[in-house]
Amino acid sequence: VAQLVSSAQSAVSSMRDGLAPEEVEAVLAMGEEDVRSMSAALWRAYAQAWNLRTPSDAHQPTVVGSKLPAPVTWMLSAARTSGGPPGRVQKSNQIRGFLVVMVAMEWLQSEVMARVPLAEKQRALSEVYLADSMELVSQPVVQCLLSTLDLLHSNKIGKNGRCEVAEGSNAAASVWGLLDVPRAEQLAHQFCNVSYGQPFFARRIAALLRAEVPVEVRLATWHVLSDEMGLHLLPLPPIDQRVHFFPKDGEKSMLILHAFVASMEAGLLDRAIHTASLAGFIGVRHVSMFVFQQNTNFTHPGLKVQRHNFLRQLLVCPSVLAMEAILRYFEASSTVGQDSLVGGPLRTPEKVFAWRCNELTEAVYGDETLMSKIVALAARLK
C-alpha cells in the first residue's frame, strides 16, 4: 500500500493542473499513519469478500468457500461500504484505500487493472458516490482521487464514448452501458439532495446525459434532476467534450424531447438556461433543432403537428426565457454550444429568424393571445 500511495501521489502531482490545489496538497500530505489505516481497512474488505488468508493470496484470490478463481473485477469489491466495517473512520479509510489502489494501478498501467472493463470500473466508482454518508466523499483526499480517476479514464474514452474491453479484444463495450435506471436515479438524487452540486460529482452526473447513453438512463437522470431542481447544477464541459452531448444531427429520441419541453413548460429549465449550464444547452439546442427542422432524425407524417404542439406548449408558459432561447439558438457547424443562451447579440440570421416567426404564427392557428406573444417576442429579440 505504501508503494501504491507513492504512485498515486505521483499521478496527482503530474496532473495537478486539472485539480484543485488544496485537494492536491491533501493527497501529497498522506503519510505512514494513512498507509497503516488504509492497509488495515483494505485487507479487511478484501478478506471478507474473497478467500485471502495472507497478502500473497492477493495475486490469485479465490471465491470464499470454493476453489474457483475470483473474477477479474475482484479488486473493485472494496468500493462497497454497505455491510463493511462499522464506523465512519473505518469506512473512510476503506474508500481512500480503494481509490489509492485505483489511481496507482491506472497510472502504472497495471496488467491486472487493464483486464477490468472500464464500464465495470465506472460502476464501482458509482458505489463510492452512493456511500452511506456524503461526508466521506466530500473529503479533499477523496475528491482529488476521484477527479484524478476521471482524468485518467477520460483519456481512454473515444469520441463515440466507446472503449476496448481489454487489450487485444475485438469486443467493445459502452463506457456507461452497465448503468441501469435505478442506479442512475440514485446517483442523480444523491447529487441534488446530498452533495448539492459538488463539481467532482457533477461530472459523473453529466456523463449520464451523454448522447450514447441508453435513452432510458438519460430519461431517468433528466427526470430526477428536473423534479429536484438540479438542472442548473451541471457546469458546461470544455468545448472539445461537448460533441458527446450534442450529436450533429440532433436528438434521436422523442421521449427525451418531450422531457425537455415538459421541463421548459414547468419553468424548471429557466435557471439552467440563464446560467448557461449543460442542461440548459442540451434542452435548448435539441428542442430548437427539432421544432425548426434542423433535426433530420424524424420523418413520420405527423411531425409538423408535433412541432406545432411543442411551440404552443412553450408559448403559453408564464416564463418566456425558454422560448426566447429557442428562437435565438442557431447552430453553425463550428459553434456547437459555444455561445451564451441569453443576452448578447442575436446569432440567428435575419431571414432565418423571420422564417421562425412565421412558423410560430402558423403553429398558433390564429389564437390572438398567442399571436400577441409572438409579436412581443419578435420585437424584443430583433
Disulfide bonds with the S-S distance in Angstrom:
none
